[in-house]
């Protein structure tokens, strides 16, 4: 039997090289049976060596494009992928991760009206402080195109879905991300690193990096913070300010899961400062490594955790939590949350969208 061809547009590629959407594409490839559903993942050519570009990925195809998958170039990278998926592959269903290429969706809906465009709208990126006003306006316009043209809209978080529904009068399907791919196959010793709190994040103001650092400094607790400190002036300045704090260890990005798991294994809790973006993959991943979670108090994080764990809204409240460490999440509740974010569950929900008989 010829497998159903389903393109995946909107990522740097598979295997994962960048962030949440790449991990999603990778895990869909791992969990979709290639003999029944042939995924075609569009990849940024320069992100992979010539050797890495050879062959399939878990039985699924990859198409390498010579454009950058991030920044302004992503608008053309995703549009190229959509055109190829719609007209060369003549796909009936297309997963679109993000809305960089959404500007071309109205045209595709006219030319290929029977194709279903299943769009994960990410986390309302225009809300991020790091973007200038012109960029925010562009992102709003792209989001509008996605909202009006997508056959199905996916939101990764209940709070995000409510915002999207209020703004566009469309009800998204809620499908989060998984986190169990970070679990080691066998227990990993902590390598002598014990008793610290752990934070893993991009170093950006809306991730409240400064709040976490100051809260931990005041509390005098050991913190290991892994992030891209040298990517922005904000990160470089924080590193300069806190470089001499003996209790704070600021590490550069670590992408290898086995190396990250060494720090996870010795942590007594995880601190999560993200304030925008729906379900943050790093928080979901932390659920599988810690039962003590301290999160920034916002609707997205509360929706992800069903209000479990402890919450802070500034450095003083974080310091207060750290002086008397909060109790771990109750085991049965923790297991229930983990079940929600297993990739078998997530992949099954994405596959169910393909099985739907509803077409444009």
C-alpha positions as CSV (number, residue, x, y, z in Angstrom):
1,X,0.0,0.0,0.0
2,X,1.3,3.4,-0.9
3,X,1.8,5.6,2.2
4,X,0.0,8.9,2.6
5,X,2.4,11.8,2.0
6,X,2.3,14.5,4.6
7,X,4.8,17.4,4.4
8,X,6.1,19.2,7.6
9,X,6.8,22.8,7.0
10,X,8.3,25.4,9.3
11,X,11.4,23.9,11.0
12,X,15.2,23.9,10.6
13,X,14.8,20.2,10.1
14,X,15.3,16.7,11.5
15,X,17.1,15.6,13.5
16,X,16.4,18.6,15.8
17,X,19.0,21.4,15.6
18,X,17.3,24.4,17.1
19,X,14.1,24.4,19.2
20,X,10.7,23.2,20.0
21,X,9.3,22.9,16.5
22,X,12.4,20.9,15.4
23,X,11.9,18.5,18.3
24,X,8.2,18.2,17.3
25,X,9.1,17.3,13.7
26,X,11.8,14.8,14.9
27,X,9.3,13.1,17.3
28,X,6.6,12.9,14.7
29,X,9.1,11.1,12.5
30,X,9.9,8.7,15.4
31,X,6.3,7.9,16.2
32,X,4.6,7.9,12.8
33,X,4.8,4.6,10.9
34,X,6.5,5.4,7.7
35,X,4.9,2.6,5.8
36,X,1.5,4.2,6.4
37,X,2.3,7.9,6.6
38,X,5.3,9.2,4.8
39,X,6.3,12.5,6.4
40,X,8.4,14.9,4.2
41,X,10.3,17.3,6.5
42,X,11.7,20.5,4.9
43,X,15.2,21.2,6.2
44,X,17.7,24.1,6.1
45,X,20.5,22.7,3.9
46,X,23.4,24.5,5.7
47,X,22.3,23.2,9.1
48,X,23.4,19.7,8.1
49,X,26.7,18.3,6.7
50,X,26.8,16.4,3.5
51,X,26.9,13.1,5.4
52,X,24.0,14.1,7.6
53,X,21.9,14.9,4.5
54,X,22.2,11.4,3.2
55,X,19.3,9.0,3.6
56,X,15.9,9.1,5.3
57,X,15.2,9.9,8.9
58,X,13.4,7.1,10.7
59,X,12.1,6.1,7.3
60,X,10.7,9.5,6.4
61,X,11.9,11.8,3.6
62,X,13.7,15.1,3.9
63,X,13.9,18.0,1.4
64,X,16.8,20.4,1.9
65,X,16.3,24.0,0.9
66,X,19.2,26.5,0.4
67,X,17.6,29.3,2.4
68,X,17.9,30.2,6.1
69,X,15.0,28.8,8.2
70,X,15.1,31.7,10.8
71,X,14.8,35.5,10.7
72,X,13.3,37.3,7.8
73,X,14.5,34.6,5.4
74,X,12.0,32.2,7.1
75,X,9.1,33.9,5.3
76,X,10.6,32.7,1.9
77,X,12.0,29.4,3.2
78,X,8.5,28.4,4.5
79,X,6.7,29.7,1.4
80,X,9.1,27.7,-0.9
81,X,8.4,24.6,1.2
82,X,4.6,25.2,1.0
83,X,4.7,25.7,-2.8
84,X,6.7,22.5,-3.2
85,X,4.4,20.6,-0.8
86,X,1.2,21.8,-2.6
87,X,2.2,21.6,-6.2
88,X,5.2,19.2,-6.5
89,X,4.0,16.7,-3.9
90,X,0.4,17.6,-4.4
91,X,-0.2,16.8,-0.7
92,X,-3.7,16.7,0.6
93,X,-2.6,17.5,4.2
94,X,0.3,19.7,5.3
95,X,1.5,20.4,8.8
96,X,2.7,24.0,9.1
97,X,4.7,24.8,12.2
98,X,4.6,28.5,12.9
99,X,3.3,31.2,10.6
100,X,6.4,32.6,8.9
101,X,5.1,31.5,5.5
102,X,1.4,32.2,6.3
103,X,1.4,35.2,3.9
104,X,1.2,32.7,1.0
105,X,-1.7,30.7,2.5
106,X,-4.5,32.8,1.0
107,X,-3.1,32.2,-2.5
108,X,-2.7,28.5,-1.8
109,X,-6.2,28.2,-0.5
110,X,-7.4,29.6,-3.9
111,X,-5.2,27.4,-6.0
112,X,-5.3,24.2,-4.0
113,X,-8.7,24.5,-2.2
114,X,-8.9,20.7,-1.3
115,X,-5.6,20.7,0.6
116,X,-5.8,20.9,4.4
117,X,-3.3,23.3,6.0
118,X,-2.9,22.3,9.7
119,X,-1.2,25.2,11.3
120,X,0.5,25.3,14.8
121,X,0.4,29.0,15.5
122,X,3.2,28.9,18.1
123,X,3.0,31.4,20.9
124,X,1.9,34.8,19.6
125,X,5.4,35.8,18.9
126,X,4.5,39.5,18.5
127,X,4.1,39.7,22.3
128,X,7.8,39.3,22.8
129,X,9.6,42.4,24.1
130,X,12.7,41.7,22.0
131,X,11.0,42.6,18.8
132,X,10.8,46.2,17.4
133,X,7.4,47.7,16.6
134,X,7.8,47.1,12.8
135,X,8.6,43.4,13.4
136,X,5.7,43.1,15.8
137,X,3.4,44.5,13.2
138,X,4.7,42.0,10.6
139,X,4.3,39.1,13.0
140,X,0.7,40.2,13.7
141,X,0.0,40.3,10.0
142,X,1.4,36.8,9.5
143,X,-0.6,35.5,12.5
144,X,-3.7,37.0,11.0
145,X,-3.1,35.2,7.7
146,X,-2.6,32.0,9.5
147,X,-5.8,32.5,11.6
148,X,-7.9,33.3,8.5
149,X,-6.4,30.7,6.1
150,X,-5.6,27.6,8.1
151,X,-7.9,24.7,7.7
152,X,-7.1,23.7,11.3
153,X,-5.4,25.8,14.0
154,X,-3.3,24.1,16.7
155,X,-2.5,25.9,20.0
156,X,0.0,24.3,22.4
157,X,-1.6,25.6,25.5
158,X,-5.1,26.2,26.9
159,X,-4.4,29.8,27.9
160,X,-3.0,30.5,24.4
161,X,-6.0,28.9,22.8
162,X,-8.3,31.3,24.8
163,X,-6.4,34.3,23.7
164,X,-6.4,33.1,20.1
165,X,-10.1,32.5,20.2
166,X,-10.9,35.9,21.6
167,X,-8.7,37.6,19.0
168,X,-9.8,35.7,15.9
169,X,-13.0,34.0,16.8
170,X,-11.5,30.6,15.9
171,X,-11.3,27.7,18.3
172,X,-7.9,25.9,18.1
173,X,-7.2,22.3,18.7
174,X,-5.0,22.1,21.8
175,X,-2.0,19.9,21.4
176,X,1.1,20.5,23.6
177,X,4.7,19.3,23.3
178,X,6.3,16.2,24.7
179,X,9.2,16.0,27.1
180,X,10.0,12.3,27.7
181,X,12.5,12.3,24.8
182,X,14.9,13.8,27.4
183,X,14.8,10.8,29.7
184,X,18.0,8.8,29.8
185,X,17.9,5.1,28.9
186,X,19.5,4.3,32.2
187,X,20.1,6.3,35.4
188,X,22.7,8.9,35.0
189,X,25.0,9.8,38.0
190,X,25.1,13.5,38.8
191,X,28.9,13.6,38.3
192,X,29.5,15.3,41.6
193,X,27.0,18.1,40.9
194,X,24.4,18.0,43.7
195,X,22.1,20.3,45.6
196,X,21.6,23.1,43.0
197,X,18.5,24.6,41.4
198,X,18.5,24.5,37.7
199,X,17.3,26.9,35.0
200,X,17.5,26.3,31.2
201,X,16.4,29.1,28.9
202,X,17.3,31.6,26.2
203,X,18.6,34.7,27.9
204,X,15.8,37.2,27.2
205,X,14.0,39.7,29.3
206,X,10.6,38.0,28.9
207,X,12.2,34.8,30.3
208,X,12.9,36.8,33.5
209,X,16.5,35.8,33.6
210,X,17.3,38.9,35.8
211,X,14.6,38.0,38.2
212,X,15.8,34.4,38.6
213,X,19.4,35.5,39.2
214,X,18.6,38.2,41.7
215,X,16.1,36.0,43.6
216,X,18.6,33.2,43.9
217,X,21.4,35.6,44.9
218,X,19.3,37.1,47.7
219,X,18.3,33.7,48.9
220,X,21.9,32.4,48.8
221,X,21.0,29.2,47.1
222,X,23.1,27.5,44.5
223,X,21.8,28.0,40.9
224,X,23.1,26.5,37.6
225,X,21.7,28.6,34.7
226,X,22.3,27.2,31.2
227,X,21.7,29.7,28.4
228,X,23.0,31.7,25.5
229,X,24.6,34.5,27.6
230,X,26.7,35.9,24.8
231,X,23.8,36.3,22.2
232,X,22.6,39.7,23.4
233,X,23.8,42.7,25.3
234,X,21.2,41.8,27.9
235,X,22.8,38.4,28.5
236,X,26.4,39.8,28.5
237,X,25.5,42.4,31.0
238,X,23.9,39.9,33.3
239,X,26.9,37.7,33.1
240,X,29.2,40.6,34.0
241,X,27.0,41.6,36.9
242,X,26.7,38.1,38.5
243,X,30.1,36.7,37.5
244,X,31.5,37.0,41.0
245,X,28.6,35.4,42.8
246,X,29.9,32.1,44.2
247,X,26.5,30.5,44.4
248,X,25.6,31.2,40.8
249,X,27.0,29.2,37.9
250,X,26.2,30.6,34.4
251,X,26.9,28.0,31.7
252,X,26.8,28.4,28.0
253,X,24.2,26.4,26.0
254,X,24.4,22.6,26.2
255,X,22.5,20.7,23.5
256,X,23.5,17.1,24.2
257,X,20.9,15.5,26.3
258,X,23.3,13.3,28.1
259,X,25.3,16.3,29.3
260,X,22.1,18.2,30.3
261,X,21.0,15.2,32.2
262,X,24.1,15.3,34.4
263,X,23.0,18.7,35.7
264,X,19.3,17.6,35.9
265,X,20.2,14.5,37.9
266,X,21.8,16.6,40.7
267,X,19.2,19.4,40.8
268,X,16.9,19.8,43.8
269,X,14.4,21.8,41.8
270,X,13.8,23.7,38.5
271,X,13.2,27.4,38.1
272,X,11.2,28.5,35.0
273,X,11.0,32.2,34.1
274,X,9.2,32.2,30.8
275,X,6.3,34.7,30.6
276,X,5.1,34.4,27.0
277,X,4.9,31.7,24.3
278,X,2.3,29.2,25.3
279,X,3.7,25.8,26.4
280,X,7.4,26.2,26.8
281,X,9.3,22.9,25.9
282,X,11.8,23.5,28.7
283,X,9.1,23.4,31.3
284,X,7.5,20.3,29.9
285,X,11.0,18.6,29.9
286,X,11.6,19.7,33.5
287,X,8.5,17.8,34.5
288,X,10.3,14.5,33.6
289,X,13.3,15.4,35.8
290,X,12.1,17.2,38.8
291,X,9.0,17.2,41.1
292,X,9.9,20.6,42.6
293,X,9.0,23.3,40.0
294,X,9.1,27.1,40.6
295,X,7.6,29.0,37.7
296,X,6.9,32.6,36.8
297,X,3.2,33.3,37.5
298,X,1.5,33.7,34.2
299,X,-1.5,32.0,32.6
300,X,0.6,30.0,30.2
301,X,2.7,28.3,32.9
302,X,-0.3,27.7,35.1
303,X,-2.1,26.0,32.2
304,X,0.9,23.9,31.4
305,X,1.1,22.6,35.0
306,X,-2.6,22.7,36.0
307,X,-1.5,25.1,38.8
308,X,0.8,22.5,40.2
309,X,4.1,23.6,41.7
310,X,5.0,27.1,43.2
311,X,4.9,30.5,41.5
312,X,6.7,33.8,41.7
313,X,6.2,37.2,40.1
314,X,9.4,39.1,41.0
315,X,12.8,38.5,42.6
316,X,11.5,39.1,46.1
317,X,8.7,36.5,45.8
318,X,11.2,34.0,44.4
319,X,13.6,34.7,47.3
320,X,10.7,34.0,49.7
321,X,10.0,30.6,48.0
322,X,13.6,29.6,48.1
323,X,14.0,30.4,51.8
324,X,11.4,27.7,52.6
325,X,11.6,25.4,49.6
326,X,8.1,24.4,48.3
327,X,6.9,20.8,48.6
328,X,7.3,18.6,45.6
329,X,4.3,18.0,43.3
330,X,2.3,15.1,44.7
331,X,3.4,11.8,42.9
332,X,0.0,10.9,41.4
333,X,-0.5,14.4,40.1
334,X,3.0,14.5,38.7
335,X,2.5,11.2,36.9
336,X,-0.8,12.6,35.5
337,X,1.0,15.6,34.1
338,X,3.8,13.5,32.6
339,X,1.2,11.3,30.9
340,X,-0.2,14.4,29.2
341,X,3.2,15.3,27.8
342,X,4.5,12.0,26.5
343,X,5.3,11.9,22.8
344,X,3.2,8.9,22.1
345,X,0.2,10.9,23.2
346,X,1.2,14.0,21.3
347,X,1.9,12.1,18.1
348,X,-1.4,10.3,18.3
349,X,-3.2,13.6,18.5
350,X,-1.4,14.9,15.4
351,X,-2.2,11.7,13.5
352,X,-5.9,12.0,14.5
353,X,-6.1,15.3,12.7
354,X,-5.1,13.4,9.5
355,X,-7.8,10.8,10.1
356,X,-10.5,13.4,10.3
357,X,-13.0,13.3,7.5
358,X,-13.6,17.0,7.5
359,X,-12.0,18.7,4.5
360,X,-12.3,22.2,3.0
